[in-house]
């Protein structure tokens, strides 16, 4: 299934939580078989322009979709899938674990 996401970026200060979210986003993209790279930015002003006051930020196509520290890969995958209208953990739309 082709996704409609053209850019994914983690915005943060470079702290451990920011780096962890970036690692999780990279892993989520890999597991979901998305063909987009995950960028990382220290540009806090970019996040503030999105109306975000909590870091790190996971942004998809320039829109904040997840804020704050997390160590939950499934939460990151859900945030990404929600952007393309898929519920569940995988492109099948359910929790089948096919990936």
C-alpha positions, -999 to +999 in steps of 0.1 A: +000+000+000+014+034-010+012+060+018+004+096+013+030+109+037+057+130+020+078+140+050+083+129+086+104+149+110+113+149+147+118+183+162+137+187+195+166+200+214+188+170+210+180+156+244+177+118+251+139+120+247+142+137+214+167+112+201+145+083+214+115+096+195+136+099+163+148+063+168+112+051+173+100+070+142+127+055+121+117+020+134+080+027+129+086+038+093+106+006+086+080-016+102+051+001+084+071-002+051+067+035+044+090+049+017+099+082+034+130+092+055+127+105+090+144+138+094+156+155+126+156+192+134+168+213+163+147+242+149+125+249+180+110+279+162+096+256+135+077+236+162+065+268+179+051+280+146+030+248+146+016+259+179+035+233+199+049+240+234+059+204+244+090+186+230+099+165+212+075+168+183+068+142+156+056+161+125+041+146+094+039+168+063+046+199+085+018+191+110+025+181+146+010+146+152+027+136+185+043+157+212+062+149+244+085+120+253+074+085+245+091+051+245+060+034+229+067+022+193+030+013+188+020+049+198+043+063+171+030+038+145-005+047+153+002+084+149+017+077+115-011+054+104-037+079+115-022+104+090-031+081+061-064+070+075-054+036+087-064+024+121-045-003+139-009-013+137-004-021+101-015-013+065-041-040+068-059-017+092-060-041+121-039-056+147-030-087+127+007-083+131+014-091+094+045-068+093 
